[in-house]
Amino acid sequence: MAIRVHFQDQSNHFHTACTFSAIPEDAKLVWIDFENPTKNDQALLTQRFNIARHHIEESVFTVTRPKVSNHPQKKHLYLILHAISHNNFSAEPLSITVKGNWIITVHKYPMEVLSDIITSFNKSPKAITTIELTTIMVDKITHQYFKYVDHVEDIVFSFEYQNVDKVNNRKLMDDVYNIRSEIIKLKRVLIPMEQLLNEIIDESPLDVSHEYQLLIKHIHSRLLRQTDTLMACEHITDDIKDNNESYRSNRINGVMNVLTIISSIFFPLSFLTGWYGMNFSYMPELDWHYSYFVFIAISLVVVVSLITLFKKKNWF
């Protein structure tokens, strides 16, 4: 649980306040960040900042789709964004509520990107509105996606240099199925975020300057490229799976071909042994002195003839 209070002074520098009362009245912008809010924090959010309880739940207790809503009458903007977990590529929601020159962010897990934003503004101070700061948050969070998408892309392209044989094939397929699981998780984050940016571009709920409008379009095109990269990686893994299935099918067909040839060879031999294994009393061959050797010779002739026939037909 942590509450961080930041404000921008008249010289455009960001400062951290220990309490709400320490915020100067002439602050140009106030940013309050709630990390894993407790029950008391949630009561503060609902009572002091008039944030709906289900909005808190969406950023802490549940993972909902990214969305944006603008309330002109209440004069505030509400967004849900998704960051990506370092551990399992799952979505980590971040809610942003904008009211006048106040911006309130709520999230369950630590997000270094939020601290990086403060650091970057202190290095290069400039005037900024809450809506523009919200746009920068969207930019920084979606820019972090590259790290995970590039990781997946590098692994998928490394499959090209792996030899497929009886020993390495199983390990390769384990790696393929693992990376496909990561691709699915990333797509569950990127595609809804891309749809959110598309909605922002179409409906223009963010009242920003032309510069930040271009930034929003750049973020949208970036998400499209990242999604296309994941789709390409998914197609490559599909091809690897198909090649593996073909490889296994060919091996199975080869084994079945050998077993079929062996069965075809032993079928007439089984017929002969069954015929002369009946032990009838008046079978003339049973009392012949050379019957055993003749039977062996006939069996050899049958085997050689069948092998020669199969060879001519290119069955092996």
C-alpha positions in Angstrom: 0.0 0.0 0.0 1.4 3.4 -1.0 0.1 6.9 -1.7 2.3 9.3 -3.6 1.3 12.9 -4.1 3.1 14.9 -6.8 2.4 18.5 -7.9 3.8 20.8 -10.5 4.8 24.3 -9.4 4.7 27.5 -11.4 8.2 26.8 -12.8 6.9 23.4 -14.2 9.0 21.3 -11.8 7.4 18.3 -10.1 7.6 17.9 -6.3 6.4 15.3 -3.9 4.1 16.3 -1.0 3.9 14.3 2.2 0.3 15.2 2.9 -2.6 16.6 0.9 -2.4 19.8 2.9 1.1 20.3 1.7 -0.1 20.8 -1.9 0.1 24.6 -2.7 -3.0 26.3 -3.8 -1.2 27.6 -7.0 -0.1 24.1 -8.1 -0.6 23.9 -11.8 -1.1 20.1 -11.7 -1.7 17.6 -8.9 -1.1 13.9 -9.4 -2.1 11.4 -6.7 -1.0 7.8 -7.2 -2.6 4.9 -5.2 -0.7 1.6 -5.2 -2.7 -1.4 -3.9 -5.1 0.8 -1.9 -6.4 -0.4 1.4 -10.0 -0.1 2.6 -9.2 3.3 4.1 -7.6 4.4 0.8 -10.6 3.1 -1.1 -12.9 5.1 1.2 -10.7 8.2 0.5 -11.0 7.6 -3.2 -14.8 7.3 -3.1 -15.5 10.1 -0.5 -12.9 12.8 -1.3 -12.4 12.2 -5.0 -15.8 10.9 -5.8 -14.5 7.9 -7.7 -17.0 5.1 -8.2 -16.2 1.9 -6.3 -16.5 -0.3 -9.4 -13.8 1.9 -10.9 -11.5 1.0 -8.0 -12.3 -2.7 -8.3 -11.5 -2.6 -12.1 -7.9 -1.5 -11.3 -7.3 -3.6 -8.3 -9.4 -6.7 -7.9 -10.4 -7.6 -11.5 -8.9 -7.3 -15.0 -11.4 -5.6 -17.3 -10.9 -4.6 -20.9 -9.1 -1.2 -21.5 -11.7 1.5 -21.9 -12.2 5.3 -21.9 -15.2 7.3 -20.8 -15.7 11.0 -20.8 -18.3 12.7 -18.5 -18.7 16.3 -19.7 -21.3 17.1 -17.0 -19.1 15.8 -14.2 -16.1 17.3 -16.0 -13.8 14.2 -15.6 -12.2 11.6 -17.8 -11.8 7.9 -16.9 -9.4 5.4 -18.5 -8.4 1.8 -17.9 -5.0 0.9 -19.3 -3.1 -2.4 -19.3 0.6 -2.8 -18.5 2.3 -6.2 -18.9 3.5 -8.3 -15.9 7.2 -9.2 -15.9 6.5 -12.6 -14.5 3.8 -14.2 -16.8 2.9 -11.6 -19.4 -0.5 -11.1 -17.9 -2.4 -7.8 -17.9 -1.8 -5.3 -15.0 -4.6 -2.7 -15.0 -4.1 1.0 -14.3 -7.0 3.3 -13.9 -6.6 7.1 -14.6 -9.2 9.6 -13.5 -8.8 13.2 -14.6 -10.7 16.0 -12.8 -9.7 19.5 -13.7 -6.0 19.9 -12.8 -6.1 16.7 -10.7 -5.1 13.3 -12.0 -5.6 10.2 -9.9 -4.0 6.8 -10.8 -4.9 3.5 -9.1 -3.1 0.2 -9.6 -2.3 -2.9 -7.7 1.3 -3.6 -8.6 4.3 -1.3 -8.7 4.8 0.5 -12.1 8.3 1.9 -12.6 7.0 3.7 -15.7 5.1 6.2 -13.5 8.2 7.1 -11.6 10.1 7.4 -14.8 7.6 10.0 -16.0 8.2 12.2 -13.0 12.0 11.9 -13.4 11.9 12.8 -17.1 9.8 15.9 -16.4 12.2 17.1 -13.7 15.1 16.8 -16.2 13.2 18.8 -18.8 10.5 20.9 -17.1 7.7 22.1 -19.3 4.1 23.1 -18.9 1.6 20.2 -19.3 -2.1 19.6 -18.8 -3.6 16.5 -17.1 -4.9 15.3 -20.4 -1.5 15.6 -22.0 0.1 13.8 -19.0 -2.5 11.0 -19.5 -1.5 10.7 -23.1 2.2 10.4 -22.0 1.2 7.6 -19.6 -0.4 5.8 -22.5 2.7 6.3 -24.6 5.1 5.1 -21.9 3.1 2.0 -21.0 2.5 0.9 -24.6 6.2 1.6 -25.4 7.2 -1.1 -22.8 5.3 -3.6 -24.9 8.3 -3.6 -27.3 10.5 -5.3 -24.7 8.1 -8.3 -24.6 7.2 -8.4 -28.3 10.9 -8.3 -29.3 11.7 -11.1 -26.8 9.0 -13.3 -28.4 10.2 -12.4 -31.9 13.8 -13.3 -31.1 12.9 -16.7 -29.7 10.6 -17.5 -32.7 13.3 -16.5 -35.2 15.9 -18.6 -33.3 13.8 -21.7 -34.2 15.0 -21.3 -37.8 18.6 -22.3 -36.7 17.6 -25.3 -34.7 18.2 -28.7 -36.3 15.1 -31.0 -36.2 15.9 -34.6 -35.5 14.7 -37.4 -33.2 16.6 -36.0 -30.2 16.0 -32.2 -30.6 12.5 -32.4 -32.0 10.7 -32.9 -28.7 12.6 -30.0 -27.1 11.9 -27.7 -30.1 8.1 -28.5 -29.9 8.1 -27.8 -26.1 9.7 -24.4 -26.9 7.1 -23.8 -29.6 4.2 -24.5 -27.4 5.6 -22.4 -24.6 6.2 -19.4 -26.8 2.7 -19.7 -28.4 1.3 -19.5 -24.8 3.2 -16.2 -24.4 2.0 -14.9 -27.7 -1.6 -15.6 -26.7 -1.1 -13.7 -23.4 0.5 -10.7 -25.2 -2.3 -10.6 -27.7 -4.8 -10.5 -24.9 -3.1 -7.2 -23.8 -2.2 -5.6 -27.1 -5.4 -6.2 -29.1 -7.7 -4.5 -26.5 -5.3 -1.7 -26.1 -5.1 -1.2 -29.9 -8.9 -1.1 -29.9 -8.9 1.5 -27.1 -6.5 3.7 -29.1 -8.7 3.3 -32.2 -11.7 4.4 -30.1 -9.8 7.4 -28.8 -8.9 8.5 -32.3 -12.4 8.1 -33.6 -14.3 9.7 -30.7 -11.6 12.2 -29.6 -12.4 12.1 -25.9 -9.0 13.6 -25.1 -8.9 17.3 -25.7 -5.2 17.8 -26.6 -3.1 19.8 -29.0 -2.2 18.8 -32.5 1.2 17.6 -31.2 -0.4 15.1 -28.8 -3.0 14.1 -31.4 -0.1 13.0 -33.6 1.4 11.2 -30.6 -1.9 9.2 -30.1 -1.9 8.2 -33.8 1.7 7.2 -33.4 0.9 5.0 -30.4 -2.0 3.4 -32.4 0.3 2.6 -35.3 2.9 1.3 -32.9 0.3 -1.1 -31.4 -0.7 -2.2 -34.9 2.9 -3.1 -35.7 3.4 -4.9 -32.5 0.2 -6.9 -33.0 1.3 -7.7 -36.6 4.6 -8.9 -35.3 2.8 -11.3 -32.8 0.6 -12.5 -35.6 3.6 -13.2 -37.8 5.3 -15.1 -35.0 2.1 -17.1 -34.5 2.1 -18.0 -38.2 5.7 -19.1 -38.0 5.0 -21.3 -35.1 2.0 -22.7 -37.0 4.3 -23.6 -39.8 6.7 -25.2 -37.4 3.9 -27.3 -36.0 2.8 -28.3 -39.4 6.3 -29.3 -40.4 6.6 -31.3 -37.2 3.4 -33.1 -37.9 4.6 -33.9 -41.5 7.9 -35.1 -40.1 6.2 -37.4 -37.6 3.7 -38.6 -40.2 6.5 -39.4 -42.6 8.3 -41.3 -39.9 5.1 -43.2 -39.0 4.5 -44.0 -42.7 8.0 -45.3 -43.0 7.5 -47.6 -40.0 4.1 -48.8 -41.2 5.6 -49.4 -44.7 8.3 -51.7 -43.2 5.8 -53.5 -41.0 3.5 -54.0 -44.0 6.3 -55.5 -46.1 7.3 -57.8 -43.3 3.7 -58.9 -42.8 3.3 -59.5 -46.6 6.4 -61.7 -46.6 5.3 -63.7 -43.6 1.7 -64.2 -44.7 2.4 -66.9 -47.3 4.9 -68.5 -44.9 2.2 -68.6 -42.2 -0.1 -70.2 -44.8 2.4 -72.9 -45.6 3.2 -73.7 -41.9 -0.5 -73.7 -41.1 -1.2 -76.0 -44.0 1.4 -78.6 -43.1 0.8 -78.2 -39.4 -2.6 -79.9 -39.7 -0.9 -83.3 -39.1 -3.4 -85.4 -41.1 -2.5 -89.1 -41.1 -2.5 -89.5 -45.0 -0.6 -86.3 -46.1 2.0 -87.9 -48.5 4.6 -85.2 -47.8 4.8 -86.1 -44.1 6.5 -89.4 -44.8 8.9 -88.1 -47.5 12.5 -88.2 -46.5 13.3 -84.7 -48.1 10.1 -83.0 -47.2 11.7 -80.7 -44.6 14.4 -79.5 -46.9 11.9 -79.0 -49.7 9.7 -76.9 -47.4 12.6 -74.7 -46.4 13.6 -74.2 -50.1 10.0 -73.3 -51.0 9.9 -70.8 -48.1 13.2 -69.2 -49.3 11.9 -68.9 -52.8 8.7 -67.2 -51.7 10.7 -64.7 -49.5 13.2 -63.9 -52.3 10.4 -63.6 -54.9 8.3 -61.2 -52.7 11.4 -59.0 -51.9 12.3 -58.8 -55.6 8.7 -57.9 -56.4 8.5 -55.2 -53.8 11.9 -53.8 -54.9 10.7 -53.5 -58.5 7.6 -51.6 -57.3 9.8 -49.2 -55.2 8.0 -50.0 -52.0 11.3 -49.7 -50.1 
